[in-house]
């Protein structure tokens, strides 16, 4: 039952990676292109991210229609075969999982190891054959994930059967992740496949995390060290054929690193200062990525999360102090940055922060005053007029 739950979680994570990004992009307004300059800008970002040169675009654009149509027909013909391959893999895994769950208690130690670790190595043999033949590229991903899942669980089962009285899960995890690192690293060194690069990195960082924990380092220190390392690895991946892993690696690195920094800063100051500093740090990271013109989804997400943290921390620091109006000045300044950076995500959080502060300030200091809402309306009309005049001037220049 536990193995089936873990498998479902892995599938949900994979599905989240596939469906989550477009959802975030739609929420933050990344996919909305309403004019030709915006479309050209998005095309430039895609070409920069995937290292596409204008000659390749020109060749694809002027490719004969017959060749493109035949390619489309050929890909449609593969749908049935691919569907049956995935259905077959799912039913095999479901059958193995059901058998293990049903007869686990009545199995002996040897049988438990065979149905888990043995199945994992059987899948590994099939995977190596598929990689060596290079005839079934669509099988590589499901075979890799299935073999990794079964071998990892199988090694844990073997250790549990050999040392049933031991409760040292760190040592067991260090051993299992070390063995899996050797497996996946050897396969990646031989076949250079992207999914093997992912599994190798996963087990390498899992091994290092548990190892540093065994050495007595604090979790915050481990997060800072490994988060910075993952960020550097993500930067290096942009220059390799495995650049598809760069964006999630950068995201994991930023989150991991800043979670450790948050704990360190909160320990020496307070949670409010930690939110403010880490929020500004994440926004600066987004600005650095923005200058490189890569990964628009990651940039928007970093602006969104970083600005939320920064605004929350700053508000808690200035609330009920003589410096409350600093918050409005800061949001107005960031509003200017939103226009310069053309960031919808940052604009969304800034507008919410500004309106929220005005509502709070009005309720606290001008609850029964008629002049204050009238003043706000007049100020709004003035700003709209200035914006309209500026737009006309820009069109004439």
Secondary structure, DSSP 8 states (H G I E B T S, - for coil): -HHHHHHHHHHHHHHHHHHHHHHHHHHTT-S---SHHHHHHHHHHHHHHTT--HHHHHHHHTS-HHHHHHHHHHHHHHHHHHHHHHHHHHHHHHHHHHHHHHHTTTS-HHHHHIIIIIHHHHHHHHHHHHHHHTS-HHHHHHHHHHHHHHHHHHHHHHHHHH-TT---HHHHHHHHHHHHHHHHHHHHHHH--HHHHHHHHHHHHHHHHHHHHHTT--HHHHHHHHHHHHHHHHHHHTTSTTTHHHHHHHHHHHHHHHHHHHHHHHHHS-HHHHHHHHHHHHHHHHHHHHHHT--HHHHHHHHHHHHHHHHHHHHHHHTTSTTTHHHHHHHHHHHHHHHHHT-HHHHHHHHHHHHHHHHHHHHHH-TT-HHHHHHHHHHHHHHHHHHHHHHHHHHH-
